Amino acid sequence: MNNNNKIYKAFNHYAFVIKDEFYFMLHDSGVMLLMLGAIFIYSTLYSLAYRNQVVRNLPVAVVDLNNTPTSRQFIRNFDKSPNVTVEYTPTNLEEAKKLFYDRKVYGILLIPVHFEKEILGGEQTVVSIYADASYFLMYKQMFAAATSTIGYENIVLETGRFMANNMSEKDAKALSEPVLTETVKLYNRTEGYATFVMPAIMILILQQTILIGVGLIGGTFREKRLYERLVDKDGNRFSTSSVVLGKTTAYFSFIAIVAFVVFGAFYKLFGYPTRGKEIEVFMFFIPYILSSSFLALAISTLFKYRETAILVLVVWSIPFLLFSGVSFPQQGMPEWFFDFGKIIPSSSAINGFIRLQVMGASLKDISSLYLTLWGLSGIYCILAMVAMHFRLKKEFKRSKITE
């Protein structure tokens, strides 16, 4: 009977903490803005900014020092590329440089003086490409348009030479381009920036809203001494496990609903890849939200003021994205650096989610990442228990309330 009373008492404490935590979440405008509004606001802003997926019609300048029918045809072919638009044709390189420094163009194509003469004479000519490498996406588009045009012109010229020697057009084309290249774009067929970065960004935003939102609640509890509410009618404080599990249940339930809406509807609204099975994606989110919630709860016990949570945690958004290997490839990082990043739930979650939803992998295929998230859930649960135990002990020391 005594054991039954203890279980009943613990359950009542657990239920009270859940109800209490929901009350503070729903009545704190700052917390609601972060845990509910932030993910929708940031996801919308980023999605709208990247809605075109790729950079098109990049303004460039072409300096044609040759000014012959051959060079003009080369410019027309270059201008046909959807990536660039020939906005200016200055007479010399100095004029083109001025346009570049004034940010009117983001690339320069220089056709040499003896362009036609060298081509018709069977000599090698050099077309110079000046691409703005300070913007990698612009650099890529400019360079790709120029090299594809040069490659096409080479094939046309070679084909013409072979046909001039009484060779059939079919044989001439085969000799001009003996190896055909077939490019198959997997997972991101448009090579769009939004499809590349947004799945990772949205996963990270979800974690950050949990960390900062729970951090605000933790700071508020210390500022207003709300931990002293966690006592029963007999004056005994709640057990650490009741507090930790109750708070985590509230956070998990709230964020799970938000994640369901965001990744179930909002994510699809902007046309991001959804190749994974919904039930497997749902199962993958369980340990991710759990581990993030336990981590957030452990960290929240450190904040004396609510504003401290924002100041401390916002700055970690970029490092967390770097740890995941999305903003910079894992292969280019020191191995220890990437492995260290696995202590953050978003690192495994981002890689796992991309493989599930973007690549269409199964949960079995990413079992190591899935188990890592469950492992982090266990570790951060213990950490939250320890941190909360010391926080409760310290907060109730003055009032001498016994457990």
N, C-alpha and C positions, 0 to 999 in steps of 0.2 A: 504493500500500500504506500509505503514511504517512497519507493522508487517511482510509483505511478504519480505521486504528488510532485516529485522532482521533474519528471518528464512534462507533466501538465504545466508546471511553473515555468520551465524553460521554454515551452512552446508559446506560452502567453507573452513572455519577454520577447521572444523572436517576432511574434506577430505585432507587438507594440512598436518595435524598432522599425519594421517594414512600414507600418502606417505612419509613424513619426517622420521617417525619411521621405516618404512620398509627400507628406504635407510640406516639409521644408523645400523640397525640390519645386513643387508646383506653385509655391507662394514666394519664391525668390526669383525675381525678374532676371537677375544676372545669370543665375544657373540655367533658367529656361532658355535664355538667349543663346547660351553656349551649347547646352546639351540637346536643344531642339532646333533652334534657329540657325546656328553656325553651320551645321553640315549642309542644310538646304541652301543657305546663302552662298557659302563658298563653292559648293558644287555647281550652283547655277551660274555664278560669276565666271568660274573657270571654264565651264562648258560653253557659255556664250562667247567667251574670248577665243576659244579654240574651235569654234563651230565649223570653220572652213577647213579644218584638219591640216591642210598643206598651204604653203606660201605660193600664191599664183601671181602672174603678171608683175614680176619684180622689175622695176624700172632700171634699165641699163643704158650705157652709152657705147656706141661703136665708132671707132676712129678708122675710117677707110682711107689709107694713104695711097691705095692703088687706083680706086675709082674707075673700075673697068666692069664690063658686063659680068665677068666671072665673080668679082668681089661683091657686086650688088646682088647677084643670085645667092651667094653665100649668106649675105645679110638677111635676105628674104627667108631663107630656110631657117636661119637662127631665130628670126622673129616669129616663126610659126609655132615654136615651142610654147606650151601653155604656162611654162614656168617664168618666162621673161617677156618683157615688152621693150622694144627698142624705142626709147623716148627721145634720145638725142643722138645726133651724128656730128659731133664737133670735128673741126678740120685738123686738129692736132692733139697730142697727148696732154699738153698743158691745160687746154680748155676742158678736156675730159676730167683731169685731176680736180680742177676747180668745181666742176659739177659734183664730183664725188665728195669733196670736203664740205660742200654746202648741203650734203645729204639729199641731193636731187636724184642721184643714181646710186646703186649699190654694187655695181660691177662695171668693168670696162673691157671691151674686146678690141684688140688692135690688129688690123690687117696690114701687113708690110707693103712697102712701095712696089716690090717686084713680085707680088703675089701671083698675078696671072701669067707673067713671063716664066716664072719658075715652075708653075704647074704644067703649062703647055710644053715646056722644055724637058719635062720628065725629071725635074730636080725637086729636092725636098724644100718645102717652105715652112715658115714658122708663124703661127697665129698666137699672139700673146693674150693670156687671160688674166685680168686683174680682178680678183674676187674678194669681197669683204669677209675675212675670216673672223671678225669680231662678233658676227652673227652667224652661228653655224648653219641654221636653217637657210639663211639667204645665200651663204657660201655654197651650200649643197645644191640649191636650185640653179644658181648661176653656172657653177662648174658642170653640173649634169647637162644643162642645155647646150653649153658650148662644146663639150666633148662628144655628145650625141650628134651634133651638127657636123663636127669635124669627121667623125666616124662615117656618117652618111656620105659626105663629100668624097671621102677616100674610096668608098665602094663604087660610087658613080663614076669617078675618074678611072679607076682600074677597069671597070666594066667597059667603058668607052674605048680604052686602049686595046683591050682584047678584041672587041668587035671591029676595030679599025684594021685588025689583022685577019679579017674574014672568019672570025669565030662566031658561032651562034650566040644569041643573047643568053640562052640557058646555060651554056658552057662558060660564057664570060662571067655570069653572075656567080656560078659555082666556084670559079677560080678566084674571083675577087673576094668572096666570103666563104672560104672552105669550111669553116666551123661556125654553125649557127648557134646562137645563144638563146635559150628559152628560159625566161625568168618566171619563177612561180613564187608569188608573194604569200607566204603562209601567215595566217592569223590576222594580219593587218594589211589587207589588200590595197588600200588607198595610200599606205605609208603615212597615215595621218598622225599628227602629233597628239591629238586628243585621245585617240584610241590607244596610243602608246602610254601616255602619262596619267590619264584620268582614273583608270581603275586603281592604280597605286595611290594617287592623291586622295581618293575618296576613302580608301581603307585607312590611311594615315589620319585623315580628318576625324574619322570615327573614334580612333584611339585618343586623339588630342582633346576631343570634346569630353570624353570620359575623364581623362586625367585632370583637365582644368576645372570642369564642372564639379567633380568630387572634391578637388582641392579647395574650391570656393566654399563648399559646405563644411569641410574640415576646419578651415580658417574661421568661419562663422561660429562654429561650435565652440572654439576656443575663445574667440572675442567675447561672446555673450554667455560663456560658461553654460552652454546647453548640455554638456555631458552630464551635468547634475540632474538632468531629467531622467536619466536611465536608472531609476530606482523603483522598486516595487512599493506597495502600500505598507510593508513592514520596515521600510527604510534600508533594505539591502540592495546594493547595486547589482545590475544585470551581469551575468557571466560574459567573459570576453567572446566566447563562441557565439552566444546569442546576438551580441552586438555586431560582430563581424559578418555572420551569416545573414542577419536581418538586413543590414545596410547593403550588402552585396546583392541580395535578392531584389531589393528595390532598384538598385542601379541596373542590374542585369535585365530585369523586366522592362524597365523604361527604355533602355538603349536597344534591346531586342526589337521592340515595336518600331522604334525609329529606323533601325537597320532594315527591317522588313519593308518599310515604306520606301526608303531610299534605294535599296538594291533590288527590290521587287518591282517597283514602278518607275521611280525617278531615273534610275540607272538606264532602264530600257527606253525611257522617253527621249533621251539624247542619242540613242542608237549605238551604245557601246556593246561590244561582243557579249553574247549570252550563250555560250556553247556548253556550259556545264549543266548537269542535272540539278534541278532546284532542291531536291531533298539533300543531295550531297553538299551543295553550297550552304544550306541551312545548318547541317551538321558541322560544317567547318567553322561557321561563325560562333558556335556555342563555346568552344574553348578560347577563342579569340576574345570574345566579350568578357568571359569569366576572368581570364588572365589579366586583361586590361583593368577590370573592375577591382580585382584584388590588389594590383599594383597601385592603382589610384588611391585606394583606401589606405594602404600602407604609407604612401607619400603624404596624404592629407593630414596625417597626425603630426607632421612636422611644422605645419604652417600656423603661425601665431595670428596672422591677419589674413583675411580673405584675398586682398589684393596681391599678396605675395605669391599666391598660386599662379596668377596670370604672368607676373614678372619672371618667375622661375621657369615655368613650363612652356610658354610660347616659344622661347628661343631654341628649344630642343626640336622643333618641327623639322628644320633642315637637316640636322645631324641624323635624326631618325630615318628620314628619307634616304640619306646617303648610306646608312647602315644596310638598308634593304637591297642595295645593288641595282636600283632603278635609275637614279639620276646619274650614276657613273657605274659602268659594268663591273661586276664582281671580279672578273678576270684581270682587271687593271688595278685591283686593290691588294694590299698585303693580306695574306690569308688570315693572319691573326686578327686584323682589323674587322674583317667580315664575320669571323667567328665570334668576336666579342659582341658584335651587333645583334647576335641571336638572343641575347638576354632581353631584348625589347620585343614584345609580342608582335608589333607591326612588321618586323623583319620577316618572320616566317609567314605571317598572314598575307603580306603583299605578294610574296613569291608564290604561295599556295593559291591565292585567289586568282592571280594572273594565269596560272596553269589550269585551274578549274574552269574559269569563265571565258578567258581569251583563247586558250589553246584547246579546251575541251577534254582535259585529262580527267581521270576518275579519282575518287578519294583514295583508292588503293595506290594509285601512281604517286601520290604525294603523302604517303603514310608517314614518312620521316618528319615532314613539316607539321602534320596533324598531331603526331605524338609529341613533338616539341612544344606545341601550344598547350597540350594537356599537362606536360611536365612543368611548364611555366605556371600554369594554373595552380598546381600543387605547391610549387615553391613560393609563389606570391601569396597563396592562402596562408601558409605558415608565417611568412613575413608580416602579413597583415595582422595575424593573431598576436604575434610578438609585439609589434608596434602599438596595436590597440591596447594590449594588456598594460604596457608601460604608460600609455597616455591616460587610461582610465585610473590607474593607480595614482598617478601624479595629480590628476584633476580632483580626485576624491580625498586626497590626503588631508587637505585643510578641513573638510567637513567631517572627517573620520567616520565615513560610512563604510560598513563592513560588507564583504561579499557574502 
